[in-house]
Amino acid sequence: MRRIRSVIACAAAVALTSPVVPASAAEPVSLDVVVTDAKARPVKSVGPDDLELTVAGEPQRVDAVRLESGGGRIIGIFLDEFHVRAGDATLRARAVLNHFVDTGLRERDMVALVKPLDPLHAITFTQDRALIRSVIAAFDGHAGDYTPRTEFERNFMSRDPTIAESTRAQVVSAALQSLARRLGEQQPGRKALIYVGEGFKPALPRAIVFAANRNEVSFYPLDPSPEPADDESLLRSIAEQTGGAASINEADLAPAITQALADLDQYFVISFTPATSGDGRYHPVQIRLKRPGTVTRSRSGYWAPDTALAAALAKAASTPPTVAFRPSRSSPYIRQWVGMSRGPDGLTSVMVTWEPGAEPPRNQRIASVVVKATANDGKVLFERRVGAGDVDRATFNTPPGYIAIEMALQSSSGTPLDTDYRGISVPNLRVSRPTLATPQVLRTRTARSFTETSQNAEAIPVVSRTFSRTERLLIRVPAYGPNNTAPVVTARLLNRRGIPMRQLELVDAPLPPGVLQFDLPLASLAPDEYRVELTADNPTGNKDEAKELLPFRVTN
């Protein structure tokens, strides 16, 4: 659930990023506009007097119109495996995307392909056609099927259809917003986000619209199923509000991608000077070409930023990744867990631990794991071989930022068995508000083991989130406040519906500063899904809190 919250937090960052905005009332606003005739052919010539522009319902003079054509195209493709059914819909999606690679992709085009559970900070653009085809080939739609396919889903997503569908929608919504932000970072001008999915129900669809419009991204939903669905009108609405176009239930999917590419090949950029600026608000816009028989597609509005906030964000903006694009991969032979806590001198301490997964083929055994952590600039932060009999844990300190963790699995003869690779975002835990770092779960089975583990600051957390009623857990959580203050941390047990069952008792122990632990006996719980709600509050001053949900399952 922490990872889900981290994904959703990315959407908040999107709402604060705007590459095309006026810095003051004296500077113009620019908006991209696609103009076509009745046969969907691009109109070649448009002047300021040809356009009718209104801002918040008030007429506005167009100062200038500029034609953009023939440049390199920036394309994001979101492969929503959560909302495409297996079978014909998935096959149709793969076919049209491969057709795009074969016939529509040009030498200067840059493409990013993203799936719902890909690490969002590692979104990278590539021109490698073979790599693009390999990602398309791995596209595996499973809408309506809640069987876990990854360790993340197994540990952090419910199998209850209602809860799982809500979580999937949150993940997809946040991922689309982050992809829009990354598209906006590439270059000025219009970008296309092709969403491959049959529709979903985000809690705040306007957040996707706002993120796209802030970053000059147009939304092109591509529904690979010819059968109607409930959520398709929402896809059309997002497309219309971002100047894109929707392809819903069409027999031929290729024209939709052709349209997206044609819109990038030629569009107009209009400029105007707004009556007000710097208020940080969203201003609705309508643009119409005065000529009959023409169609104008544009964004539904623009953001006027707070100038001081925009300057602060620009200064704090992180550098885009410089490491080569590499898709994440979860090895089936291990189950990995990554946790964070405060390290020395402003660094963040990262712990990586793992447990056995599926058995490797041909009676092979994992004899060692080579753990390698690489910074965003390619610098190796940590590299160590962990052999049989060693502690299955790697710990290192790193500055906050984006890192990649690679785990190479080897047999007793040194033969490579598999590789687990993923990117993670390392937070800055010198914070200005109450903050919970990564909760740890420690498993014990006897009273003696519980006592010993509770007093051992070096105890290794477990990866699994499925436990027996005969076990007793320790929930250990790092919690930090501003200026090295300690927030007030509480924990309570919730049932699968989120209804509180009881408070968890704090267990005293000689742990690092800021780390607390709670007792969670399982003997009285019926087999079912549960959550632990962790809350960190300011002890004094303004009311401020951080919350974390830790899901787990109890069996007989």
C-alpha positions as CSV (number, residue, x, y, z in Angstrom):
1,M,0.0,0.0,0.0
2,R,2.9,2.3,0.6
3,R,4.0,1.9,-3.0
4,I,0.4,2.6,-4.1
5,R,0.5,5.8,-2.0
6,S,3.9,6.7,-3.5
7,V,2.4,6.2,-7.0
8,I,-0.6,8.4,-6.1
9,A,1.7,11.0,-4.6
10,C,3.3,11.4,-8.1
11,A,0.0,12.9,-9.3
12,A,0.3,15.7,-6.7
13,A,3.7,16.6,-8.2
14,V,2.1,16.7,-11.6
15,A,-0.4,19.3,-10.4
16,L,2.5,21.6,-9.6
17,T,4.4,21.4,-12.9
18,S,3.6,23.7,-15.8
19,P,6.1,24.2,-18.7
20,V,3.9,26.6,-20.7
21,V,2.6,29.4,-18.5
22,P,2.9,33.2,-18.4
23,A,5.4,34.4,-15.8
24,S,3.6,37.8,-15.6
25,A,0.7,39.7,-17.0
26,A,3.0,41.1,-19.8
27,E,3.8,37.7,-21.2
28,P,1.5,35.8,-23.6
29,V,-0.1,32.4,-23.1
30,S,0.5,29.8,-25.8
31,L,-1.9,27.0,-26.7
32,D,-1.6,24.4,-29.5
33,V,-4.6,23.9,-31.8
34,V,-5.3,21.3,-34.5
35,V,-7.5,22.5,-37.3
36,T,-8.9,20.2,-40.0
37,D,-11.5,20.4,-42.7
38,A,-14.7,18.3,-43.0
39,K,-12.6,15.3,-44.4
40,A,-10.2,15.4,-41.4
41,R,-7.4,16.9,-43.6
42,P,-5.2,19.5,-42.0
43,V,-5.9,23.2,-42.8
44,K,-2.7,24.7,-44.0
45,S,-3.2,28.4,-43.3
46,V,-4.7,30.2,-40.3
47,G,-4.3,33.8,-39.1
48,P,-5.2,35.6,-35.9
49,D,-8.3,37.1,-37.4
50,D,-9.5,33.7,-38.5
51,L,-9.9,32.5,-34.9
52,E,-12.6,33.2,-32.2
53,L,-11.1,32.9,-28.7
54,T,-12.9,33.2,-25.4
55,V,-11.3,32.9,-21.9
56,A,-13.7,32.2,-19.1
57,G,-16.5,33.2,-21.4
58,E,-15.0,36.6,-22.3
59,P,-13.8,37.4,-25.8
60,Q,-10.0,37.6,-26.1
61,R,-7.9,38.9,-29.0
62,V,-5.4,36.4,-30.6
63,D,-2.0,38.1,-30.9
64,A,-0.2,35.6,-33.1
65,V,-0.6,32.3,-34.8
66,R,2.4,30.0,-35.7
67,L,2.4,26.8,-37.7
68,E,4.4,23.9,-36.3
69,S,5.3,21.0,-38.6
70,G,7.9,18.5,-39.4
71,G,9.7,18.2,-36.1
72,G,10.6,15.2,-34.0
73,R,7.5,13.7,-32.3
74,I,7.2,12.8,-28.6
75,I,4.8,9.9,-28.0
76,G,3.8,8.2,-24.7
77,I,1.9,4.9,-24.9
78,F,0.2,3.7,-21.8
79,L,-0.6,-0.1,-21.9
80,D,-3.4,-0.4,-19.3
81,E,-3.2,-4.2,-18.6
82,F,-5.6,-3.7,-15.7
83,H,-8.4,-2.5,-18.1
84,V,-7.9,-4.6,-21.3
85,R,-9.5,-8.0,-21.4
86,A,-7.4,-11.1,-22.3
87,G,-7.9,-12.7,-25.7
88,D,-9.1,-10.7,-28.8
89,A,-8.8,-7.2,-27.2
90,T,-5.2,-7.8,-26.2
91,L,-4.3,-9.3,-29.6
92,R,-5.9,-6.4,-31.4
93,A,-3.9,-3.9,-29.3
94,R,-0.6,-5.7,-29.9
95,A,-1.3,-5.8,-33.7
96,V,-2.1,-2.1,-34.1
97,L,0.9,-1.1,-32.0
98,N,3.2,-3.3,-34.0
99,H,1.8,-1.8,-37.1
100,F,2.6,1.6,-35.7
101,V,6.2,0.6,-35.1
102,D,6.5,-0.9,-38.6
103,T,4.9,1.9,-40.6
104,G,4.3,5.0,-38.5
105,L,7.5,5.4,-36.4
106,R,10.1,7.8,-37.8
107,E,13.8,8.2,-37.1
108,R,13.5,11.3,-34.9
109,D,10.5,10.0,-32.9
110,M,10.9,9.3,-29.2
111,V,8.6,6.8,-27.5
112,A,7.9,5.8,-23.9
113,L,5.9,2.7,-23.1
114,V,4.4,2.4,-19.6
115,K,2.3,-0.2,-17.9
116,P,0.4,0.4,-14.6
117,L,3.0,-1.1,-12.2
118,D,6.1,0.2,-13.9
119,P,8.2,2.5,-11.7
120,L,7.0,5.9,-12.7
121,H,10.2,7.8,-12.0
122,A,12.0,5.5,-14.5
123,I,9.9,6.5,-17.5
124,T,12.4,6.9,-20.2
125,F,12.1,7.6,-24.0
126,T,13.7,5.4,-26.7
127,Q,14.1,5.1,-30.4
128,D,15.0,1.4,-30.2
129,R,12.3,-0.4,-32.3
130,A,13.4,-3.9,-31.0
131,L,12.9,-2.7,-27.4
132,I,9.5,-1.1,-28.2
133,R,8.4,-4.4,-29.9
134,S,9.5,-6.4,-26.9
135,V,7.4,-4.3,-24.5
136,I,4.4,-4.6,-26.8
137,A,4.8,-8.4,-27.0
138,A,4.8,-8.6,-23.2
139,F,1.5,-6.6,-23.0
140,D,-0.9,-8.9,-21.1
141,G,-4.4,-7.6,-20.6
142,H,-6.3,-9.1,-17.7
143,A,-9.2,-6.9,-16.9
144,G,-11.6,-8.5,-14.5
145,D,-9.0,-11.1,-13.4
146,Y,-7.6,-10.2,-10.0
147,T,-5.2,-13.1,-9.6
148,P,-1.8,-11.6,-8.6
149,R,0.7,-11.6,-11.4
150,T,3.5,-9.8,-9.6
151,E,4.8,-9.8,-6.0
152,F,3.5,-6.2,-5.7
153,E,0.0,-7.4,-6.4
154,R,0.3,-10.4,-4.2
155,N,1.5,-8.3,-1.2
156,F,-0.2,-5.0,-1.6
157,M,-3.4,-5.3,-3.7
158,S,-6.6,-7.0,-2.5
159,R,-8.3,-9.8,-4.4
160,D,-11.7,-8.5,-3.6
161,P,-13.1,-7.2,-6.9
162,T,-14.5,-3.9,-5.6
163,I,-11.4,-3.0,-3.6
164,A,-9.0,-4.2,-6.3
165,E,-10.8,-2.2,-9.0
166,S,-10.7,0.9,-7.0
167,T,-7.0,0.5,-6.4
168,R,-6.3,-0.3,-10.0
169,A,-8.1,2.9,-11.0
170,Q,-6.0,5.0,-8.6
171,V,-2.8,3.4,-9.9
172,V,-3.7,4.1,-13.5
173,S,-4.8,7.6,-12.9
174,A,-1.6,8.5,-11.1
175,A,0.5,6.8,-13.7
176,L,-1.2,8.7,-16.5
177,Q,-0.5,12.0,-14.7
178,S,3.1,11.1,-14.2
179,L,3.5,10.0,-17.8
180,A,2.0,13.4,-18.9
181,R,4.6,15.2,-16.7
182,R,7.5,13.2,-18.2
183,L,6.2,13.9,-21.7
184,G,6.1,17.6,-20.8
185,E,9.8,17.5,-19.7
186,Q,11.0,16.4,-23.1
187,Q,10.6,19.5,-25.3
188,P,8.2,22.4,-25.8
189,G,5.2,21.8,-28.1
190,R,2.5,19.3,-28.5
191,K,2.9,15.7,-27.3
192,A,0.6,12.7,-27.7
193,L,-0.4,10.2,-24.9
194,I,-2.0,7.1,-26.5
195,Y,-4.0,5.3,-23.8
196,V,-4.6,1.6,-24.7
197,G,-7.5,0.5,-22.5
198,E,-11.3,-0.2,-22.4
199,G,-11.9,2.5,-19.8
200,F,-11.8,2.9,-16.0
201,K,-13.3,5.1,-13.3
202,P,-10.7,7.5,-11.7
203,A,-11.8,9.3,-8.6
204,L,-10.7,12.6,-10.1
205,P,-10.7,12.5,-13.9
206,R,-10.1,16.2,-14.0
207,A,-6.6,15.6,-12.5
208,I,-5.7,13.7,-15.7
209,V,-7.0,16.6,-17.8
210,F,-5.1,19.2,-15.7
211,A,-1.8,17.3,-15.8
212,A,-2.1,16.8,-19.6
213,N,-3.0,20.5,-20.3
214,R,-0.2,21.7,-18.0
215,N,2.3,19.7,-20.1
216,E,1.0,20.3,-23.6
217,V,-0.1,16.6,-23.8
218,S,-3.1,15.5,-25.8
219,F,-4.9,12.3,-24.8
220,Y,-5.8,9.7,-27.4
221,P,-7.8,6.8,-25.9
222,L,-7.6,3.6,-28.0
223,D,-10.2,1.1,-26.9
224,P,-9.2,-2.3,-28.5
225,S,-12.5,-3.9,-27.8
226,P,-15.4,-3.6,-30.3
227,E,-17.9,-4.1,-27.5
228,P,-19.4,-1.1,-25.6
229,A,-18.4,-0.5,-21.9
230,D,-19.6,1.7,-19.1
231,D,-16.6,4.0,-18.8
232,E,-16.1,5.0,-22.5
233,S,-17.8,8.4,-22.2
234,L,-15.2,9.4,-19.7
235,L,-12.4,8.6,-22.1
236,R,-14.0,10.7,-24.8
237,S,-14.4,13.6,-22.3
238,I,-10.7,13.5,-21.4
239,A,-9.7,13.4,-25.1
240,E,-11.9,16.4,-25.9
241,Q,-10.6,18.5,-23.0
242,T,-7.0,17.9,-24.0
243,G,-7.3,18.5,-27.7
244,G,-7.0,14.8,-28.6
245,A,-9.3,12.3,-30.2
246,A,-10.9,9.1,-29.0
247,S,-11.2,5.7,-30.8
248,I,-13.9,3.7,-29.1
249,N,-15.3,0.3,-30.3
250,E,-13.9,0.8,-33.8
251,A,-13.4,-2.2,-36.0
252,D,-10.1,-0.7,-37.4
253,L,-7.8,0.7,-34.8
254,A,-5.1,2.0,-37.1
255,P,-6.8,5.3,-38.1
256,A,-6.7,6.4,-34.4
257,I,-2.9,6.2,-34.2
258,T,-2.6,7.8,-37.7
259,Q,-4.7,10.7,-36.4
260,A,-2.5,11.1,-33.3
261,L,0.6,11.2,-35.5
262,A,-0.9,13.6,-38.0
263,D,-1.8,16.0,-35.2
264,L,1.8,16.0,-34.1
265,D,3.0,16.5,-37.7
266,Q,1.0,19.8,-38.1
267,Y,-0.6,22.1,-35.6
268,F,-0.9,25.8,-34.9
269,V,0.3,27.6,-31.8
270,I,-1.8,30.6,-30.9
271,S,-0.6,33.3,-28.5
272,F,-2.6,35.8,-26.5
273,T,-2.2,38.1,-23.5
274,P,-4.6,37.3,-20.7
275,A,-6.4,39.9,-18.7
276,T,-5.1,38.4,-15.5
277,S,-2.1,36.3,-14.6
278,G,-0.2,34.8,-11.7
279,D,-3.3,33.8,-9.8
280,G,-2.5,30.1,-9.9
281,R,-5.9,29.2,-11.3
282,Y,-7.3,27.2,-14.2
283,H,-8.8,29.4,-16.9
284,P,-11.3,27.7,-19.3
285,V,-10.7,28.4,-23.0
286,Q,-12.7,27.9,-26.2
287,I,-11.2,28.3,-29.7
288,R,-13.1,28.2,-33.0
289,L,-12.1,28.8,-36.6
290,K,-14.6,31.2,-38.2
291,R,-14.5,29.3,-41.5
292,P,-17.5,26.9,-42.2
293,G,-16.9,23.2,-42.6
294,T,-13.8,23.1,-40.3
295,V,-13.1,21.4,-37.0
296,T,-10.9,22.9,-34.2
297,R,-9.5,20.8,-31.4
298,S,-7.7,22.5,-28.5
299,R,-7.3,22.2,-24.8
300,S,-10.1,23.2,-22.5
301,G,-8.0,25.7,-20.7
302,Y,-4.6,26.7,-19.2
303,W,-3.1,27.2,-15.7
304,A,-1.9,30.6,-14.6
305,P,0.8,29.9,-12.0
306,D,1.9,31.5,-8.8
307,T,5.1,33.1,-10.0
308,A,7.0,32.5,-6.7
309,L,5.9,28.9,-6.5
310,A,6.9,28.2,-10.1
311,A,10.3,29.6,-9.5
312,A,10.8,27.5,-6.4
313,L,9.7,24.4,-8.2
314,A,11.9,25.0,-11.1
315,K,14.9,25.3,-8.8
316,A,14.0,22.1,-7.0
317,A,13.1,20.1,-10.1
318,S,15.0,16.9,-10.3
319,T,17.2,16.1,-13.3
320,P,15.7,13.6,-15.8
321,P,17.2,10.1,-15.7
322,T,20.5,9.8,-17.5
323,V,20.8,6.0,-17.3
324,A,19.7,4.0,-20.4
325,F,16.1,2.9,-20.6
326,R,15.6,-0.6,-19.1
327,P,12.2,-2.1,-18.4
328,S,11.6,-3.3,-14.8
329,R,11.5,-7.1,-14.3
330,S,10.4,-9.1,-11.3
331,S,12.1,-12.5,-11.0
332,P,9.7,-15.3,-10.1
333,Y,12.5,-17.0,-8.1
334,I,12.7,-14.4,-5.3
335,R,10.3,-12.1,-3.5
336,Q,11.9,-8.7,-2.8
337,W,11.3,-6.0,-0.2
338,V,12.9,-2.6,-0.2
339,G,12.6,-0.3,2.9
340,M,13.8,3.2,3.8
341,S,14.8,5.0,7.0
342,R,17.0,7.9,8.0
343,G,20.7,7.5,7.5
344,P,23.7,9.6,8.7
345,D,24.5,13.1,7.4
346,G,21.3,13.7,5.5
347,L,21.4,10.4,3.6
348,T,18.7,7.8,3.4
349,S,19.3,4.2,4.5
350,V,18.0,1.6,2.1
351,M,17.5,-2.0,3.0
352,V,16.9,-4.7,0.5
353,T,15.8,-8.2,1.6
354,W,14.3,-11.1,-0.2
355,E,12.7,-14.6,0.2
356,P,12.6,-17.6,-2.1
357,G,9.9,-17.7,-4.7
358,A,9.2,-20.3,-7.3
359,E,11.8,-23.1,-7.8
360,P,14.2,-22.5,-10.7
361,P,13.9,-25.1,-13.5
362,R,15.9,-28.3,-13.9
363,N,16.4,-28.8,-10.2
364,Q,18.7,-25.7,-10.0
365,R,19.2,-23.8,-6.7
366,I,20.0,-20.2,-6.1
367,A,23.5,-20.2,-4.4
368,S,24.1,-16.5,-4.4
369,V,22.6,-13.1,-5.2
370,V,24.6,-10.2,-6.5
371,V,22.9,-7.0,-5.3
372,K,23.8,-3.8,-7.2
373,A,22.4,-0.3,-6.7
374,T,23.0,2.4,-9.2
375,A,22.3,6.1,-8.9
376,N,20.4,8.1,-11.5
377,D,23.7,9.4,-13.0
378,G,25.1,5.9,-13.4
379,K,27.3,5.9,-10.3
380,V,27.4,2.5,-8.5
381,L,26.2,3.0,-4.9
382,F,26.5,-0.6,-3.7
383,E,27.5,-3.9,-5.1
384,R,27.9,-7.1,-3.1
385,R,27.6,-10.9,-3.6
386,V,25.4,-12.5,-0.9
387,G,26.1,-16.3,-0.8
388,A,24.5,-19.3,0.8
389,G,24.5,-19.0,4.6
390,D,24.8,-15.2,4.5
391,V,22.1,-12.9,5.8
392,D,19.6,-12.3,3.0
393,R,19.9,-8.5,3.3
394,A,21.8,-5.6,1.7
395,T,21.9,-2.2,3.4
396,F,23.5,1.0,2.1
397,N,23.2,4.8,2.4
398,T,22.4,7.1,-0.5
399,P,21.4,10.7,-1.2
400,P,17.7,11.1,-1.9
401,G,16.8,10.7,-5.6
402,Y,16.1,7.9,-8.1
403,I,18.1,4.7,-8.0
404,A,18.0,1.3,-9.8
405,I,18.4,-2.0,-7.9
406,E,19.5,-5.1,-9.8
407,M,19.7,-8.6,-8.3
408,A,21.5,-11.2,-10.3
409,L,20.7,-14.7,-9.3
410,Q,23.4,-17.4,-9.7
411,S,23.6,-21.1,-9.3
412,S,26.3,-23.0,-7.3
413,S,28.4,-23.2,-10.5
414,G,28.1,-19.4,-11.0
415,T,25.7,-19.8,-13.9
416,P,23.2,-16.9,-14.2
417,L,19.7,-18.0,-13.4
418,D,17.7,-14.8,-13.6
419,T,17.8,-11.0,-13.0
420,D,15.4,-8.9,-10.9
421,Y,15.5,-5.2,-11.9
422,R,13.5,-2.2,-10.7
423,G,13.8,1.5,-10.1
424,I,12.8,3.2,-6.8
425,S,12.5,6.7,-5.5
426,V,14.6,7.4,-2.4
427,P,12.9,10.0,-0.2
428,N,14.5,12.8,1.7
429,L,13.6,12.0,5.3
430,R,14.7,15.4,6.7
431,V,11.1,16.5,6.7
432,S,9.0,19.5,7.4
433,R,5.9,17.6,8.5
434,P,5.2,14.2,10.2
435,T,6.4,11.5,7.9
436,L,6.2,7.7,8.0
437,A,9.0,5.8,6.3
438,T,8.7,2.1,5.2
439,P,6.9,-0.1,7.8
440,Q,8.6,-3.4,8.5
441,V,6.8,-6.7,9.5
442,L,8.7,-9.1,11.8
443,R,7.4,-12.6,12.2
444,T,7.6,-14.7,15.4
445,R,6.1,-18.0,16.5
446,T,7.0,-18.3,20.2
447,A,7.0,-16.0,23.2
448,R,10.8,-16.3,23.4
449,S,11.2,-15.5,19.8
450,F,8.9,-12.5,20.2
451,T,10.9,-11.1,23.1
452,E,14.3,-11.7,21.3
453,T,13.1,-10.2,18.0
454,S,11.5,-7.1,19.7
455,Q,14.9,-6.2,21.3
456,N,16.9,-6.9,18.2
457,A,17.3,-3.7,16.1
458,E,19.0,-5.7,13.3
459,A,16.1,-8.2,12.9
460,I,15.3,-8.9,9.2
461,P,11.8,-8.0,8.1
462,V,9.8,-10.5,6.2
463,V,8.6,-10.0,2.6
464,S,5.4,-12.1,2.8
465,R,2.1,-10.6,3.8
466,T,0.4,-13.9,4.4
467,F,0.5,-15.3,7.9
468,S,-0.8,-18.1,10.1
469,R,-3.0,-17.6,13.2
470,T,-0.2,-19.3,15.2
471,E,2.1,-16.4,14.6
472,R,2.7,-13.1,16.4
473,L,3.9,-10.1,14.4
474,L,5.9,-7.0,15.2
475,I,5.1,-3.9,13.1
476,R,8.2,-1.7,13.2
477,V,7.9,1.7,11.6
478,P,10.3,4.7,11.3
479,A,8.5,8.0,11.9
480,Y,10.0,11.5,11.7
481,G,9.0,15.0,12.4
482,P,10.3,18.5,11.5
483,N,13.5,19.7,13.2
484,N,14.2,16.2,14.6
485,T,11.0,16.2,16.6
486,A,9.3,12.9,17.2
487,P,5.7,12.6,16.0
488,V,3.0,10.8,18.0
489,V,2.6,7.4,16.3
490,T,-0.4,5.1,16.8
491,A,-1.5,1.9,15.1
492,R,-4.8,0.2,14.9
493,L,-6.1,-3.0,13.3
494,L,-8.8,-2.7,10.6
495,N,-10.9,-5.4,9.0
496,R,-11.2,-5.8,5.2
497,R,-13.9,-3.1,5.1
498,G,-11.8,-0.6,6.9
499,I,-13.7,-0.8,10.2
500,P,-11.5,-0.4,13.3
501,M,-11.1,-3.5,15.5
502,R,-8.6,-2.5,18.1
503,Q,-5.5,-0.4,19.0
504,L,-2.1,-2.0,18.8
505,E,0.1,-1.8,21.9
506,L,3.5,-0.2,21.7
507,V,6.5,-2.4,22.5
508,D,9.5,-0.7,24.1
509,A,13.0,-1.6,22.7
510,P,16.4,0.0,22.1
511,L,15.7,0.9,18.5
512,P,17.3,3.7,16.3
513,P,15.9,7.2,16.9
514,G,12.4,7.6,15.4
515,V,11.7,3.9,15.1
516,L,8.8,2.4,17.0
517,Q,7.2,-1.0,17.0
518,F,3.7,-2.5,17.8
519,D,2.5,-5.9,18.9
520,L,0.1,-7.7,16.6
521,P,-1.0,-11.2,17.8
522,L,-3.0,-13.1,15.2
523,A,-4.4,-16.0,17.3
524,S,-7.8,-14.3,17.7
525,L,-8.3,-13.3,14.1
526,A,-10.4,-15.3,11.6
527,P,-8.9,-16.2,8.3
528,D,-9.4,-13.0,6.1
529,E,-7.8,-9.9,4.9
530,Y,-6.8,-7.1,7.3
531,R,-5.0,-3.8,7.4
532,V,-2.9,-2.0,10.0
533,E,-3.5,1.8,10.0
534,L,-0.4,3.7,11.1
535,T,-0.8,7.4,12.0
536,A,1.9,10.0,12.8
537,D,0.7,13.3,14.4
538,N,2.4,16.5,15.4
539,P,2.8,16.5,19.2
540,T,2.3,20.3,19.3
541,G,1.3,23.1,17.0
542,N,-0.8,22.8,13.9
543,K,-2.8,19.7,13.3
544,D,-0.8,17.7,10.7
545,E,-0.6,13.9,10.2
546,A,0.7,11.2,8.0
547,K,-1.1,7.9,7.5
548,E,0.0,4.5,6.1
549,L,-2.1,1.4,5.5
550,L,-0.3,-2.0,5.7
551,P,-2.4,-4.8,4.3
552,F,-2.0,-8.5,5.2
553,R,-3.8,-11.8,5.1
554,V,-4.4,-14.4,7.8
555,T,-4.8,-18.1,7.1
556,N,-5.6,-21.1,9.4
